Amino acid sequence: MRKALKVIWFTFKLASFILISMLLIVAGAEVYTNSMANRYCNKRGEDCRMGDVGLVLGCSKRFSSGMPSLYFNGRMEAAARLWKTGKLRCIIVSGDNREKYYNEPRDMKNALVKLGVPEDKIVCDFAGLRTYDSVVRARRIFGAQQITIISQSYHVKRAVATARQLGIDAEGFCAARIPFNRPTLLRQFVRERAARVAMVFDLLIGTEPRHMGEPVELPS
């Protein structure tokens, strides 16, 4: 009996230590992200700088249910709004293109053209498999020195924090907030906390994007 109690007590202490450690790591990543990004993220287009390269972060144009994605539409509308107000000199659309019939950059480019952005001012980054990869490649492949990152607010903060830690002069423009039910918002919250921890880990060890390649010149 006494031995069993010792095992239970040890298991409880170990589980408590792991839980507290995880909470501290998550809290640290949250504080770091907000401290790096909050003052550089804009909700109003008029507050964004003039002449930046826009970096639109990719997502599927449809939900798994087949319905049009509010995330996708919000990002495209935000990018087009900045272009039409003269804030951007060109736009990089960066996303996943790993499967034959799934091409986020192509879908984003087509959507932006329909919204009035000139096709010759849009550059596709087909190797933006992760937010981290998209940010690194914007600088090292496309040579962007000043970028305005466009996505929903939670995503923009992580991308801007990544960019500024890597020495990129980055700001963010937050696309419209998506009204979802509580379970969906909870899943999004949990995923984002994990993504921020992964971001800190990538920055600490200097992770390289999965694909690099030759430099690409941006439109003037």
C-alpha positions in Angstrom: 0.0 0.0 0.0 2.8 2.4 1.0 4.6 1.6 -2.2 1.5 2.2 -4.3 1.0 5.6 -2.6 4.6 6.6 -3.4 4.1 5.7 -7.1 0.9 7.8 -7.2 2.6 10.7 -5.5 5.6 10.6 -7.8 3.2 10.4 -10.8 1.3 13.4 -9.6 4.4 15.4 -9.0 5.8 14.5 -12.5 2.5 15.4 -14.2 2.3 18.7 -12.3 5.9 19.5 -13.3 5.1 18.8 -16.9 1.9 20.8 -16.9 3.4 23.8 -15.2 6.4 23.7 -17.6 4.1 23.6 -20.6 2.0 26.5 -19.3 5.2 28.6 -18.7 6.4 27.8 -22.2 3.1 28.8 -23.7 2.9 32.0 -21.6 6.5 32.9 -22.6 5.7 32.5 -26.3 2.6 34.6 -25.9 4.4 37.4 -24.1 7.2 37.3 -26.6 4.8 37.5 -29.6 2.8 40.3 -28.2 5.8 42.4 -27.1 7.4 42.0 -30.6 4.3 42.6 -32.7 1.5 44.5 -31.0 2.7 48.1 -31.9 3.4 47.1 -35.5 0.0 45.6 -36.3 -2.6 47.9 -37.8 -6.4 47.4 -38.0 -7.0 50.4 -40.2 -5.5 50.7 -43.7 -4.8 54.4 -43.4 -2.3 53.5 -40.6 -0.2 51.3 -42.8 3.0 52.7 -44.4 3.3 53.6 -48.0 5.5 51.7 -50.5 5.9 48.4 -48.7 5.8 45.0 -50.3 2.6 43.2 -49.3 3.0 39.6 -48.1 -0.3 37.7 -48.1 -0.2 34.5 -46.1 -1.9 31.6 -47.6 -4.8 29.4 -46.7 -7.3 27.3 -48.5 -10.0 29.1 -50.4 -12.6 26.6 -49.1 -13.4 25.1 -45.8 -13.3 21.3 -45.5 -17.1 21.4 -45.9 -16.7 22.9 -49.3 -18.0 26.3 -48.3 -15.9 29.4 -49.3 -13.3 30.2 -46.6 -13.9 33.4 -44.7 -10.2 33.5 -43.8 -9.3 33.4 -47.5 -11.8 36.0 -48.6 -10.9 38.3 -45.7 -7.2 38.3 -46.6 -7.8 38.9 -50.3 -10.1 41.8 -49.6 -7.7 43.3 -47.1 -4.8 43.1 -49.6 -6.8 44.5 -52.4 -7.9 47.4 -50.1 -4.3 48.3 -49.4 -3.4 48.1 -53.0 -6.3 50.4 -54.1 -5.3 53.0 -51.5 -1.7 53.1 -52.9 -0.1 51.5 -49.8 1.7 48.7 -51.6 4.1 48.6 -54.5 3.6 44.9 -55.2 2.2 41.8 -53.5 3.7 38.4 -52.7 1.1 35.7 -52.3 2.8 32.9 -50.3 1.3 29.5 -49.7 1.2 25.8 -50.1 1.5 24.1 -53.5 2.5 20.5 -52.5 -0.4 18.7 -54.2 -1.3 18.6 -57.8 -4.8 20.1 -57.4 -4.1 22.3 -54.4 -2.4 25.6 -55.1 -2.9 28.5 -52.6 -0.7 31.1 -54.4 -2.5 30.6 -57.7 -5.9 30.9 -56.0 -4.8 34.0 -54.2 -3.4 35.6 -57.3 -6.6 34.9 -59.2 -8.8 36.3 -56.4 -6.7 39.5 -56.2 -6.9 40.0 -60.0 -10.7 39.7 -59.8 -10.6 42.4 -57.0 -8.7 44.8 -59.2 -5.0 44.2 -58.4 -2.9 44.2 -61.6 -1.6 40.7 -62.4 1.9 42.0 -63.1 2.2 43.4 -59.6 1.5 40.0 -58.0 4.3 37.5 -57.4 3.6 33.9 -56.3 5.7 32.1 -53.7 4.9 28.5 -54.2 7.1 27.3 -51.3 5.3 29.1 -48.4 4.6 25.9 -46.6 4.5 27.5 -43.2 4.3 31.1 -42.0 7.9 30.9 -40.9 8.9 29.8 -44.4 6.9 32.6 -46.1 8.5 35.3 -43.9 12.1 34.0 -44.4 11.6 33.6 -48.2 10.2 37.1 -48.5 13.6 38.5 -47.5 16.0 35.9 -48.8 14.4 34.9 -52.1 12.4 38.0 -53.0 14.7 40.6 -51.4 11.9 42.5 -49.6 13.3 44.9 -47.1 10.0 46.4 -45.9 6.9 44.3 -45.8 3.3 44.6 -44.7 2.0 41.2 -43.7 -1.7 40.6 -44.4 -3.8 38.0 -42.5 -6.2 37.7 -39.6 -5.0 39.5 -36.4 -3.9 36.4 -34.5 -1.8 35.2 -37.5 -0.4 38.6 -38.3 1.1 39.0 -34.9 3.0 35.7 -35.1 4.3 36.6 -38.6 5.3 40.1 -37.6 7.1 38.8 -34.5 9.0 36.3 -36.7 9.9 38.9 -39.3 11.2 41.5 -36.8 13.2 39.0 -34.9 14.9 38.1 -38.2 15.7 41.7 -38.9 13.0 42.5 -41.4 11.3 45.8 -41.1 7.7 44.4 -41.0 4.3 45.7 -40.1 1.0 43.9 -40.2 -2.5 44.6 -41.5 -5.3 42.7 -39.9 -8.0 41.3 -42.1 -11.6 41.4 -40.9 -12.4 39.3 -37.8 -14.2 36.0 -38.5 -17.4 35.4 -36.5 -17.3 31.8 -35.4 -18.9 29.7 -32.7 -17.2 29.0 -29.5 -15.9 25.5 -30.3 -14.3 26.7 -33.5 -12.7 29.7 -31.7 -11.4 27.4 -29.0 -9.7 25.2 -31.5 -8.2 28.2 -33.2 -7.0 29.5 -29.9 -5.2 26.2 -29.0 -3.7 25.9 -32.5 -2.3 29.4 -32.4 -0.8 28.9 -28.9 1.0 25.8 -30.2 2.1 27.7 -33.4 3.6 30.5 -31.3 5.6 28.0 -29.3 6.9 26.4 -32.5 7.8 29.9 -33.8 10.0 30.6 -30.8 11.6 27.2 -31.2 12.3 27.9 -34.9 13.8 31.3 -34.1 16.0 29.8 -31.3 17.6 27.1 -33.5 17.5 29.1 -36.8 15.3 26.7 -38.7 15.7 26.9 -42.5 12.7 26.9 -44.8 12.0 23.5 -46.4 12.7 25.0 -49.9 14.9 27.9 -50.9 16.0 28.4 -54.5 17.3 31.2 -56.7 16.5 34.9 -56.0 13.4 36.3 -57.7 13.2 40.0 -58.6 10.0 41.8 -57.5 8.1 44.3 -59.7 9.2 47.9 -59.3 
